[in-house]
Amino acid sequence: MLIQITLDHARPPSGSVSVASGGEAPGVAAPTPFGGWLDLMAVLDGIVVAAGDEEDKLGAGAQAELREDV
C-alpha cells in the first residue's frame, strides 16, 4: 500500500491523504482532507487500521495478539 500525502499549507499543515496503490482502505474516501497534525494522524490511523483489518494484519487487535507495541 502506498499512502500519498499532499501538503497544501505548512502552518498549520493542511492538505489531503490518498491511498495511491494497492486499492483503497474500506471506509476511507480518497483523497481525505486534513487540517493540522492531529487530524493528519487520525486520517493515517484510520487508513492503517482499516487496511490491517481487511488483510488480517495490523488491525485494531494486533497489539493484544502480538503482546507488544505495534
Secondary structure, 3 states (H helix, E strand, C coil): CEEEEEEEEECCEEEEEEEEECCCCCCCCCCEEEECHHHHHHHHHHHHHHHHHHHCCCCCCHHHHHCCCC
